[in-house]
Amino acid sequence: MAALEALVALRAMAPGRIEPHLLSASEHFTYRPLQVGEPFGLGRAHRYALPELAPALGARFVHDAVSGVDPEARAVTMAGGGELGYDVLVVAVGARAHPAFEHGVSFDRETSPDDVDDMLHDIADQLAPRVAVVVPDGVTWPLPAYELALLTAAWAPPGTAVTLVTHEPAPLALFGSAASAAVARALDEGGVSVRCGVHADVVTPTALRAGGAWLEADRIIALPRLSGPHVHGLPADAHGFLPVDAHGRVAGVEDVYAAGDGTTVSIKQGGLAAQQAEAVAVQLAVRSGADTSVKPLRSVLRGVLRTRGGPLYLRAELHDPEGTSTASDQPLWWPPSKIASRWLAPHLARLDAEAQSVGTFPSPRVVR
């Protein structure tokens, strides 16, 4: 997300002044927020071919993985054995997802999509009348768990109990109290019970400790935890994340920037990654001599929660979440994409309007 946001921004801010290369281990960019709806038959996460997308943004695409960085030589070592020199490097390799618990299902559509599908079919076949959805400690972007819980409750057989367990003090508390109250109402109307402010530990495939109490469930699904990319040759914190300042500059390394989930930014979320990338793009545009009037946006958290009553749009400015907390059934930004961004979201909307659709809500007991 961050890499493409930076490319689209640079094309607009400094046309013809920068010759970027896009190095990626994958040939596709996957629009991941839509993955939550996949097992419920709500479309597919859209994939965009990078060998086609990059040249359209003025970049040369290089298909390889990053093995390490040599700041003194100003070169990126690639897994295939070659090197790619740079004048300025922007690292946007993301974070690494891994199961939070030994037991239960980890929601990771990239590596184990069948696990979620199998669990949902068991629920539909009335083999799992009690379902727990868990937001583990350390997970800073919990919204997908809320959609999982609400979507599951929508089509599960009558009598199925869906419980959301989270370390947050209130439902999606990071959006502030007004938005949190709206989310709590959506959970209640959607038939999802919630236990907030508890530290969960999945002890067996059918039991977890939720604070000081035990919760039994026939199926348990949890969001994964994230660790940093541990880029060889670059500084990192204890968890492998790249330390950056407000402009995206990597601490202690000249001409190296970073943006996205692989950095030490506290909330790992696509919209915030895009805002980081824009801040980096502004720096690069100025360095190239471009006369840009673009100012990086104040950090704003935006999210769309699919509910039984339709999409719920959530917004809060991180410097004052209580004073700016907003929830609405009408779009609070445009295009009304799952990942809100100034540059990439409109670009993808032009490429494929369906890629940005929030989607509908499933009919009861309808599952792929």
Backbone torsions as a table, in degrees:
resi	resn	phi	psi	omega
1	MET	NA	-51.5	-175.7
2	ALA	-63.2	-40.8	-178.2
3	ALA	-62.7	-44.7	-179.1
4	LEU	-70.3	-37.1	176.1
5	GLU	-58.7	-43.3	179.6
6	ALA	-64.3	-40.6	-179.6
7	LEU	-64.5	-45.3	179.8
8	VAL	-63.9	-41.1	179.8
9	ALA	-64.2	-43.5	-179.0
10	LEU	-65.9	-35.7	177.5
11	ARG	-60.7	-35.6	-179.9
12	ALA	-81.1	-37.8	-174.3
13	MET	-82.7	-36.5	-173.8
14	ALA	-136.5	60.5	-177.0
15	PRO	-61.5	128.3	177.0
16	GLY	77.1	-0.9	-176.5
17	ARG	-96.6	-17.8	-175.5
18	ILE	-128.7	139.8	177.7
19	GLU	-113.5	84.3	-174.6
20	PRO	-80.7	150.6	168.5
21	HIS	-113.6	137.7	175.7
22	LEU	-108.5	107.5	179.6
23	LEU	-97.8	122.4	-177.1
24	SER	-146.4	138.9	176.4
25	ALA	-73.9	-20.7	179.2
26	SER	-108.8	149.1	176.5
27	GLU	-90.7	2.2	-177.7
28	HIS	-132.4	145.8	167.7
29	PHE	-101.4	121.9	-178.7
30	THR	-102.8	129.5	178.7
31	TYR	-82.6	87.5	-165.4
32	ARG	-68.3	-30.5	-177.7
33	PRO	-56.4	-27.4	-179.8
34	LEU	-77.6	-6.4	-179.8
35	GLN	-65.3	-26.5	-179.0
36	VAL	-60.8	-35.3	-177.8
37	GLY	-82.8	-11.7	-175.5
38	GLU	-56.1	-52.2	-176.5
39	PRO	-66.7	-13.6	178.4
40	PHE	-95.7	6.2	179.9
41	GLY	79.3	16.9	-178.9
42	LEU	-94.1	57.7	176.9
43	GLY	77.3	-170.1	-178.6
44	ARG	-126.3	149.8	172.6
45	ALA	-64.6	126.6	-175.4
46	HIS	-75.0	142.8	179.3
47	ARG	-119.1	136.5	-179.4
48	TYR	-118.7	132.0	-177.7
49	ALA	-75.3	115.1	-178.4
50	LEU	-65.9	-34.8	177.1
51	PRO	-61.2	-21.5	176.1
52	GLU	-94.9	-38.2	-175.7
53	LEU	-70.6	-42.6	-175.9
54	ALA	-60.7	-50.6	180.0
55	PRO	-60.5	-33.2	178.1
56	ALA	-65.5	-21.5	178.4
57	LEU	-100.4	10.6	176.9
58	GLY	82.4	18.4	-177.2
59	ALA	-116.1	151.0	172.6
60	ARG	-91.2	130.0	-178.8
61	PHE	-90.8	131.6	176.7
62	VAL	-121.5	117.3	-177.2
63	HIS	-92.2	97.2	178.2
64	ASP	-168.9	167.0	179.6
65	ALA	-103.9	152.4	177.1
66	VAL	-78.4	123.8	175.0
67	SER	-95.6	-33.0	-179.9
68	GLY	179.9	175.4	-179.9
69	VAL	-130.6	135.2	174.4
70	ASP	-112.0	94.0	-176.1
71	PRO	-61.1	-34.2	-179.0
72	GLU	-67.8	-40.2	178.9
73	ALA	-84.2	-6.9	-175.7
74	ARG	51.9	57.0	-177.3
75	ALA	-144.4	145.1	173.2
76	VAL	-102.1	125.5	175.2
77	THR	-86.4	129.8	-177.2
78	MET	-101.9	152.0	-177.6
79	ALA	-61.4	-28.5	179.6
80	GLY	-76.1	-3.8	175.6
81	GLY	107.6	-14.7	-179.0
82	GLY	-89.0	178.4	176.5
83	GLU	-127.6	150.4	177.3
84	LEU	-127.8	112.8	-179.7
85	GLY	-75.6	159.9	179.9
86	TYR	-148.9	153.9	166.9
87	ASP	-91.8	-43.5	174.8
88	VAL	-135.1	137.5	-178.3
89	LEU	-116.1	133.3	173.2
90	VAL	-117.0	117.7	-178.6
91	VAL	-98.7	119.4	179.6
92	ALA	-139.3	58.1	-173.4
93	VAL	-91.4	-2.9	177.1
94	GLY	77.9	-175.3	178.7
95	ALA	-105.5	173.6	179.6
96	ARG	-111.3	125.0	179.9
97	ALA	-90.5	140.5	176.0
98	HIS	-148.5	151.6	-177.4
99	PRO	-57.1	138.0	179.7
100	ALA	-78.5	-25.1	-175.6
101	PHE	-134.8	157.9	177.5
102	GLU	-70.3	-33.7	-175.8
103	HIS	-108.1	166.4	179.9
104	GLY	82.8	-178.3	-179.1
105	VAL	-100.3	134.3	175.0
106	SER	-99.2	128.0	-178.6
107	PHE	-77.8	99.6	179.3
108	ASP	-146.3	94.2	-176.4
109	ARG	-71.0	-15.9	-179.2
110	GLU	-75.1	-42.5	-172.5
111	THR	-107.0	-27.0	-176.3
112	SER	-143.3	62.9	-177.8
113	PRO	-65.4	-30.8	-176.8
114	ASP	-67.8	-26.9	-178.6
115	ASP	-61.0	-43.9	179.9
116	VAL	-69.5	-43.0	179.4
117	ASP	-59.9	-44.1	180.0
118	ASP	-62.6	-41.2	179.5
119	MET	-62.8	-43.2	-178.3
120	LEU	-67.7	-35.5	176.6
121	HIS	-67.1	-36.8	174.9
122	ASP	-61.7	-40.3	178.4
123	ILE	-64.8	-45.5	-179.6
124	ALA	-63.3	-31.4	178.9
125	ASP	-84.7	10.4	177.4
126	GLN	63.4	29.5	176.1
127	LEU	-93.2	-5.9	-176.7
128	ALA	-143.6	79.4	-177.8
129	PRO	-74.1	-10.9	178.9
130	ARG	-124.5	121.8	-176.3
131	VAL	-125.6	133.1	175.9
132	ALA	-117.2	132.0	174.9
133	VAL	-113.0	125.7	-168.5
134	VAL	-117.9	133.1	168.0
135	VAL	-102.3	103.3	-176.2
136	PRO	-69.1	159.3	171.6
137	ASP	-54.9	142.3	177.5
138	GLY	91.1	-15.4	177.3
139	VAL	-81.2	118.5	-173.5
140	THR	-101.7	-8.2	175.0
141	TRP	-124.0	87.8	-171.1
142	PRO	-89.6	-4.2	-172.9
143	LEU	-53.5	-39.7	179.0
144	PRO	-56.4	-32.1	178.3
145	ALA	-65.6	-36.3	178.8
146	TYR	-66.4	-41.4	176.8
147	GLU	-65.9	-41.3	177.2
148	LEU	-57.9	-45.5	-179.3
149	ALA	-64.4	-46.2	-178.3
150	LEU	-67.4	-42.0	178.9
151	LEU	-65.6	-41.8	178.6
152	THR	-61.6	-46.1	-179.3
153	ALA	-64.5	-27.0	-175.2
154	ALA	-69.2	-37.6	-176.0
155	TRP	-113.1	-4.6	179.9
156	ALA	-63.6	152.6	178.5
157	PRO	-57.6	151.0	177.7
158	PRO	-54.3	139.8	-179.8
159	GLY	94.3	-8.2	177.6
160	THR	-72.3	129.5	179.9
161	ALA	-100.1	120.4	178.7
162	VAL	-112.4	123.7	-178.3
163	THR	-122.1	130.7	175.5
164	LEU	-100.8	125.8	-179.5
165	VAL	-116.0	124.7	-174.6
166	THR	-144.8	150.6	176.6
167	HIS	-78.4	-10.3	-177.5
168	GLU	-66.5	147.9	178.9
169	PRO	-69.1	-23.6	178.7
170	ALA	-153.9	162.1	-178.9
171	PRO	-57.2	121.5	-178.4
172	LEU	45.4	51.2	-175.8
173	ALA	-62.6	-23.0	-178.9
174	LEU	-63.7	-16.4	176.2
175	PHE	-88.1	0.2	-178.6
176	GLY	91.6	167.6	-169.1
177	SER	-69.2	-37.0	-178.8
178	ALA	-64.5	-46.7	177.9
179	ALA	-66.9	-39.6	179.4
180	SER	-59.9	-40.7	178.8
181	ALA	-63.1	-38.5	177.7
182	ALA	-65.9	-38.7	177.5
183	VAL	-66.0	-41.4	178.3
184	ALA	-60.2	-40.0	177.4
185	ARG	-65.0	-40.7	179.2
186	ALA	-63.7	-38.7	176.8
187	LEU	-63.8	-44.4	-179.7
188	ASP	-63.6	-46.1	179.4
189	GLU	-67.0	-27.7	-179.9
190	GLY	-87.3	1.1	177.4
191	GLY	78.0	26.9	179.2
192	VAL	-110.6	123.5	172.5
193	SER	-87.3	154.3	-174.4
194	VAL	-137.0	140.9	173.4
195	ARG	-120.5	108.5	-177.0
196	CYS	-101.0	158.9	175.1
197	GLY	70.4	24.9	-179.6
198	VAL	-121.7	147.9	178.4
199	HIS	-99.4	113.5	-173.2
200	ALA	-88.9	146.8	173.7
201	ASP	-140.7	112.4	-179.7
202	VAL	-80.8	108.2	-171.7
203	VAL	-89.2	-37.8	177.2
204	THR	-137.2	172.0	178.2
205	PRO	-61.0	-15.6	-176.6
206	THR	-128.5	14.5	-179.6
207	ALA	-149.4	143.3	176.3
208	LEU	-142.4	151.4	172.0
209	ARG	-90.1	124.4	178.7
210	ALA	-115.4	90.0	-173.2
211	GLY	70.4	-126.2	179.6
212	GLY	-92.7	6.1	-177.3
213	ALA	-117.6	160.2	175.3
214	TRP	-100.2	144.3	176.0
215	LEU	-130.4	121.5	177.0
216	GLU	-94.8	141.0	179.5
217	ALA	-148.6	149.1	177.9
218	ASP	-79.6	-29.5	174.4
219	ARG	-139.6	139.7	179.2
220	ILE	-127.5	129.8	176.5
221	ILE	-128.2	136.0	-176.2
222	ALA	-130.2	149.4	170.9
223	LEU	-69.3	149.7	177.5
224	PRO	-76.7	158.8	169.3
225	ARG	-89.6	161.0	-178.7
226	LEU	-117.6	143.7	171.3
227	SER	-127.0	162.4	-176.5
228	GLY	-74.9	168.2	-175.7
229	PRO	-77.1	-14.4	-179.9
230	HIS	50.6	58.7	-179.0
231	VAL	-73.5	116.1	-178.3
232	HIS	-61.0	130.0	179.0
233	GLY	97.3	-9.8	178.8
234	LEU	-117.1	151.4	179.8
235	PRO	-66.3	155.7	179.7
236	ALA	-153.4	156.0	173.9
237	ASP	-82.3	-172.1	-175.1
238	ALA	-63.2	-20.1	-178.3
239	HIS	-105.2	8.2	175.9
240	GLY	90.2	5.4	-179.2
241	PHE	-85.1	146.6	-178.2
242	LEU	-80.3	124.3	179.6
243	PRO	-76.9	125.8	-178.3
244	VAL	-131.9	159.8	173.8
245	ASP	-97.6	-170.8	-175.8
246	ALA	-65.4	-19.2	179.4
247	HIS	-98.2	3.6	179.5
248	GLY	85.8	6.7	179.8
249	ARG	-75.2	131.0	178.2
250	VAL	-75.4	131.4	-174.2
251	ALA	-60.7	127.9	171.7
252	GLY	77.4	7.8	-178.7
253	VAL	-128.3	124.7	-176.9
254	GLU	-75.4	135.6	173.1
255	ASP	62.8	28.1	174.6
256	VAL	-123.5	126.3	178.1
257	TYR	-118.5	163.6	176.1
258	ALA	-149.9	151.6	178.9
259	ALA	-151.4	152.2	174.7
260	GLY	102.6	-166.7	-173.4
261	ASP	-65.6	-18.4	-180.0
262	GLY	-79.3	0.5	179.7
263	THR	-101.6	177.6	-178.1
264	THR	-80.6	7.5	175.2
265	VAL	-54.6	137.6	-169.3
266	SER	-71.0	-37.5	-177.7
267	ILE	-104.1	119.8	-178.2
268	LYS	-91.2	95.3	-174.0
269	GLN	-148.1	141.5	-172.4
270	GLY	-59.6	-41.3	-179.7
271	GLY	-64.2	-39.9	177.4
272	LEU	-69.8	-34.8	175.3
273	ALA	-61.4	-39.7	178.4
274	ALA	-64.5	-38.7	178.4
275	GLN	-66.8	-37.4	173.6
276	GLN	-60.7	-45.6	-178.0
277	ALA	-62.5	-37.5	177.7
278	GLU	-63.8	-41.0	178.1
279	ALA	-60.6	-39.7	176.8
280	VAL	-65.8	-44.3	-178.8
281	ALA	-60.4	-38.3	177.2
282	VAL	-60.8	-43.7	178.9
283	GLN	-61.2	-44.2	-178.3
284	LEU	-68.6	-38.1	179.0
285	ALA	-63.2	-43.4	178.6
286	VAL	-63.6	-42.3	179.6
287	ARG	-63.1	-30.8	-179.2
288	SER	-78.0	-7.3	-178.9
289	GLY	93.3	5.8	179.8
290	ALA	-70.7	144.2	177.6
291	ASP	-93.7	84.7	-176.2
292	THR	-104.6	138.2	176.7
293	SER	-103.2	4.0	-178.3
294	VAL	-70.0	130.2	175.1
295	LYS	-112.8	132.8	178.5
296	PRO	-56.8	140.4	179.6
297	LEU	-70.0	150.9	171.3
298	ARG	-62.8	143.9	-176.8
299	SER	-60.7	115.3	-178.5
300	VAL	-125.6	129.3	177.9
301	LEU	-94.6	126.0	178.9
302	ARG	-129.7	143.3	178.4
303	GLY	-155.3	152.0	176.7
304	VAL	-119.4	122.5	179.6
305	LEU	-108.4	119.7	175.4
306	ARG	-75.1	124.2	-179.6
307	THR	-126.9	171.1	178.7
308	ARG	-60.3	-32.0	-179.1
309	GLY	-88.0	2.9	-178.7
310	GLY	115.5	178.7	-178.4
311	PRO	-62.9	136.7	174.7
312	LEU	-112.7	115.9	-177.3
313	TYR	-91.6	129.0	-175.2
314	LEU	-121.6	141.5	-178.2
315	ARG	-151.5	140.6	173.7
316	ALA	-157.5	140.7	173.5
317	GLU	-86.4	128.3	-170.3
318	LEU	-66.1	-22.9	178.3
319	HIS	-74.3	-19.3	-178.4
320	ASP	-154.7	68.1	-176.4
321	PRO	-61.3	-33.7	-179.7
322	GLU	-69.6	-43.2	-177.5
323	GLY	-74.5	-17.1	-176.6
324	THR	-118.8	7.4	-177.1
325	SER	-62.0	124.4	-176.2
326	THR	-141.3	139.8	172.5
327	ALA	-136.6	138.3	-177.4
328	SER	-153.8	150.0	172.7
329	ASP	-86.0	1.2	175.4
330	GLN	-110.4	147.1	-178.6
331	PRO	-56.0	136.4	178.0
332	LEU	-102.1	0.0	176.7
333	TRP	-153.7	168.4	-178.4
334	TRP	-141.1	137.4	-6.6
335	PRO	-65.3	154.8	-174.4
336	PRO	-78.8	57.1	-174.6
337	SER	-81.3	160.0	176.3
338	LYS	-63.6	-38.6	173.0
339	ILE	-106.5	112.3	-179.6
340	ALA	-85.5	128.9	177.5
341	SER	-153.1	152.9	-176.5
342	ARG	-72.5	-33.4	-170.3
343	TRP	-111.5	-52.9	-172.9
344	LEU	-72.3	-40.6	-177.5
345	ALA	-57.7	-49.1	176.5
346	PRO	-62.8	-34.5	179.7
347	HIS	-65.0	-46.5	178.4
348	LEU	-66.4	-35.1	178.1
349	ALA	-62.0	-36.5	177.5
350	ARG	-70.9	-36.9	179.7
351	LEU	-68.2	-41.7	-175.1
352	ASP	-159.5	98.8	-175.9
353	ALA	-58.7	-32.8	-178.0
354	GLU	-66.1	-25.9	-179.1
355	ALA	-62.7	-24.4	-176.8
356	GLN	-101.5	3.8	-177.2
357	SER	-71.2	141.3	178.6
358	VAL	-72.0	-29.9	-179.7
359	GLY	94.5	169.3	180.0
360	THR	-100.6	-175.8	179.2
361	PHE	-107.9	143.4	-174.4
362	PRO	-72.5	150.1	170.1
363	SER	-72.3	154.4	-178.9
364	PRO	-55.0	132.5	173.0
365	ARG	63.2	26.3	173.8
366	VAL	-104.6	115.9	-178.1
367	VAL	-140.5	146.4	-179.1
368	ARG	-63.8	NA	NA
